[in-house]
Amino acid sequence: MTYKYHLQPYSAQTRYRCPGCNHRSKTFTRYIDTDTGEELAPHVGLCDRQDKCGYHFTPKQYLKETGGYKLVTGNKQFTTGPKRHGVKPSSQQADYYISPDYVNDSFVNYHKNNFVQYLINRFGLDTADALVGRYRIGTSSHWHGATVFWQLDAQGYVRTGKIMLYNMQNGKRVKQPYNHITWAHTQILRQMNDSGGQLSVGSGQQCNANCQPRTANFVLNQCLFGEHLLIAAPYKPVAITESEKTAIIASALMPAFIWLASGSLDGLNLAKCKVLQGRKVMLFPDVNAYSKWKLKAAELQRAMPGTTFRVSNDLERMASETDRVKGIDLGDVVFV
């Protein structure tokens, strides 16, 4: 029998970081279409570390999820430049993704990354390295010392990245003289607009110099931060915090959960949580968000039968009036 999809033949250029374990060695081999020689998608393949990782996303799984559409590369309709892959939409509403090349390119200069240095100071090099790999923490040049928290969905596609600046010593966000937060897709659009070149994101249609940011040629569709971790642990309970920082720290201290982040108070919604269908989910809201997330949990419970949503009241019990004024989160009290 002849199979249409094969693992790429071995060469230094056909080995990648695994979407499951993100091991520093390139242990991941992608599947290709034998008729065209093209890859299906960045996350479709096999990790060589079968004893320690075991990641294997098959072409059958991929084609089932995408309705039969596969990745296209080269200079075809849905591409946006060399090695910048796009995805053909499977419905009238196109899905937009940032190229995984941006994620891989951000795995540099950790000695200049304030948040990573904070993790090293707090947990030691080995644990910090594991956290960086697990959550795909990258370095951004937007501000000196900035961090980018990539949003990878359960299929391994990159929705966007939140760029933030932290204090290296105490791990607090830098809010003076202004709040240092921006988005990877915003910066990519701006770079494209400034250079007049092609935009290096994937979408249902090609984006070139005529695509202006104001026309919203990239439609943001966020997912839960850390969502990519779900595929490797289908039965593990999930915990959700507001901030990416708290989820990362909590995963080192309470590994019984898969720790995800909503990214904001209003970032917890049904669209993001559908990927949690059938799981046990514990919510850890910031101190001033308990009532709102309690209502949200009831709403999600009704909308997702078979999924359990509970809300921790740890901060409600522990927080002082000063804590409430500051709007602390779990990381400020429990994980100090």
N, C-alpha and C positions, 0 to 999 in steps of 0.2 A: 504494500500500500504506500502511496506517495502522499506526504503531508504538505499542506500549503505553507505552514509556518514552522520554521526551524530556529533554534538558538544560533546566534551569530558565530561563525568560526572564530577561533581564538586569534587575537592580536592585541597589542597594547592599546590600540585605538577603539577596540570594541569591548572594553571592560569599564564599568562605571561604579559609582557609589551605590550601594544597595538602598532602595526606598524603605526597607524594613529596619535594618540595623545601622545604616549609614557608616559602616566601618571605614576607617581611614584608608585601608587598602581597597583597591577597586575589585570587588568580589562579585559584581553583578553583570550578568549577560542578558541582553535583550533579545526578544523574538523578532524575526524578520519575515516578511512576505517573500517566499522563494521565487515568485513570478517577477517581482520588481526589485528585490534586494533592499526594500525599505523597512524601517522599524515600524512596529505597530504604535507604540507609545512609550514614554520614558519609564513607566512603572511596570510594564509587561515583560516579565523575564524571571530568571532564576538566580538565587544567591548561592555562591559556592560554599558558604558556611552553613551547610545543612544541619550540622550538629548543634550549632549555637544560635542560628537565626531561623533557617527553615523557610524563608520567604520564597514563594513561588506563585506568581500571578500569571495564569495561563491565557493564551489567545482566546480560548473558549469563554472564559470569564469576561474578558474584555469586550468581545463582540456581543455577548449577551447584554452587557450593561449599556453599550453604546448603540444598540439597535442595528448592529451590522456595519457601522461606519468605522473606518480605521484611520490612523494618522497618515498624513501625506507630508512628504519632504521635498527637497530640491527646490526648483523654481516654479512649483505648481500654484494653483489658485489660492490655497489657504496658507501659504508660507509668508514669512515676513523677514527673510534674510537667511544667511547661512546658519544652519543648526538651530534656527528659531522655528519651532514646530507649532502648527496650528491644529485645531480639532474641528472637524466638520460637525455642525449642530445636528442633533437627531430630532429636532422639533422646530417649530416656527421661532421659538425664542432661542437665539444663539447663546452658547456658553463661551465665556471669554476667559482665557488663562494667560498667565505670564510664562515665558519660556523657563524651563528648569535650568537653563544655562545661567540665568541670573542668580539662582540659589547657589549653584556650584561655585560661581565666581565670588560669592560673598564669604566663602569659607577661608578667609585669609585675615592676617593682621590682628589676631586675637590679643596680642600684647598691647594693642591700641584700643581694644574694645572694653570700655569701662565696666559694662555689666558682666562680661566674662571674667574680667579680673576680680570683680566682687565675688563671683562664684568660686573662683580659685582660692581667694583669701578666706572664704567661709567654709568651704567643703574640702579643699585640697585639689590637686591637679587631676587625679584620676576620676573623682566624682564629677568635677566640673566638665571634664572632657566627655564623660558619658552623657551628661545633660545637654551639652552642646550638640552632640550627635543625635540624641533622641529627639530633640525639638527643632533641629535644623537651624540653630541660632547662627546668624550671620553678622558680618561687620559692614557697616555703611560708612561711606565717605561724606555723607551729606553734612554731618557735624563731626568734628574731631572727637573720637571716642564713642560714636553712636553705634547702636545695635539695631538689627532688623530681625523681627519676628515673622517668619514666613508662615502664611496660611496655606497648608497643603491639605487637600480634602482626602477622603477615604480612598479615592482612586489614584492618589499621588499627584494630582494636578495642582498647580500653584495659582490660587485665587488672587492673592496680593501679598504684601508684606508691610507690617507696621514698623516704622522707623522711629526710635526713641533714644533719648540721651539720659544716662544715669550717672549718679555720683559713684565713683569707684570705691570710696571708703564705706559709705553707709547703704548703698544700694537704692537710694531714693531717686525718684525722677527729678531731673533738672527742670524747674518751672520758672526760673528767673534768668534774664529779664522777661522771658516769655516761656510758654509751655512748649517744650521741644518734642513735638509729635508731627509726623507727616507720613505719607504713604508711598510705597514703591511704585505703584501704578501711576501716581501723580507725577513722580519724578521722571519716569520713563516717558510719559506724554510730553512733559516739559522739554526733555532732552530732544525728543523727536521734533518738536515744534521749533526749537532753537536751531537745530542743525539742518532742518529741511530734508532729513533722511527718512528711512523707513523705521517704523515703530516695531521694536522687537518683542511683540507679544503675539500670542496665538488667539485667533478668533474665528468666527464663522465667515469672515470675509477679509480680504487683504487690506492692510492699512499702510498707506504710503504718505508722501509729503502733503497730499491734499486733505488728509485727516487732521482736523484741528481738535484740540482738547475740548473746546466749547461744544463740539458736535457729539461729544460722549461716544466716540467710536470704541472706547473700552467701557463696557458696562460692568460695574463692580457687583459681584455676587459673593459676599463673604461666607466663610464657614467657621466652625469652631476652631480656635487655635489648638493644635495638637491632634486634630481629627485623623490624621494619617496613622496615628498609633492604634486606632481601633481594629484595623484589619488583622494585626498579628495576635490580638487577644480578644476573640469574639465573645467570651463568656465572663470577662473580668468586669467588675463594677466600675462605674464612671463617677468621677467627682468634677464639678465645674465651679470655677471661681470667676471673678470679673477680670482680674489682671493676668497677663501672660507671666509676669514675674512670679506671682504667687503660685501659679500652677506649676511652674518649673521647680521652685523651691520645695513645694509640697511633694512633688514626685520623688524627691530624694529622701524625704523624711517619712512619708506615708505611702510606700510603694504598693500597698494592697489595692489602690485605685489606679485607673488611668486618669491622669489629671489633665483637664482641658480648661480653656478660658473662653468666655463669651466676648471679651474685649471691652465691654462697657456695661453699664447698668441695663440699657435697653437692647443690648446685643444678644440677650437670651430670648429666642423666639422659636416659633414652630418650624420655620423654614430651615434653620440651622439644626434643630434637634431631631428632625426626621431620621437622621442617620443613626440615632440611638435607639431605634425601634427594638423592643424586646429586652432592653437592658435595665439594670438597676442603677439609678442615677441619684447621687447626693449633691445638692446645691449648697455652696458656701458663699452667701452674699456678703457684701460689705456691710458694715454695721448699720448704716442708714438705709439699706436696701432690703432688709429682712421682710417687711410687710409686702413690698412689691413683688419680691421673688416668691413669697408664699402664695400669693394669688396666681402668679405665673405658673407655679408648679401644679396647682389645681387645674389650670387651663390646659397645660400640656398633658396632664394625666387623662383628661376627658378626650383630648384629640388623639391620643396614642394608646389605645387599649393594649394591654400586655406589657407596657413599659411602666416602671415604678419611679416616681419622682418624690424625693423627700428633701426637706430643707433643714440644714443644721442651724441650731440656735446657740452655738458656742459663743459667738461674739455678743449676742444679746445678753448672755449670762455674765460675761467677763468684762465687757467694755465699761469704762468710766464715762462720766459726763464729758470730760476732756477728750476722750477717745471719740465720742459721738460728734463733737464739734469738728474734730480733725477728719472724720469720715474714714476711720481706719478699716483695714481688711484683715483677713486671717493671718497674713504674713507679718503684720505689725504686732500681733499679740501672741499667737500660738507658736510661730516659727522663728521668733527672735532668738 
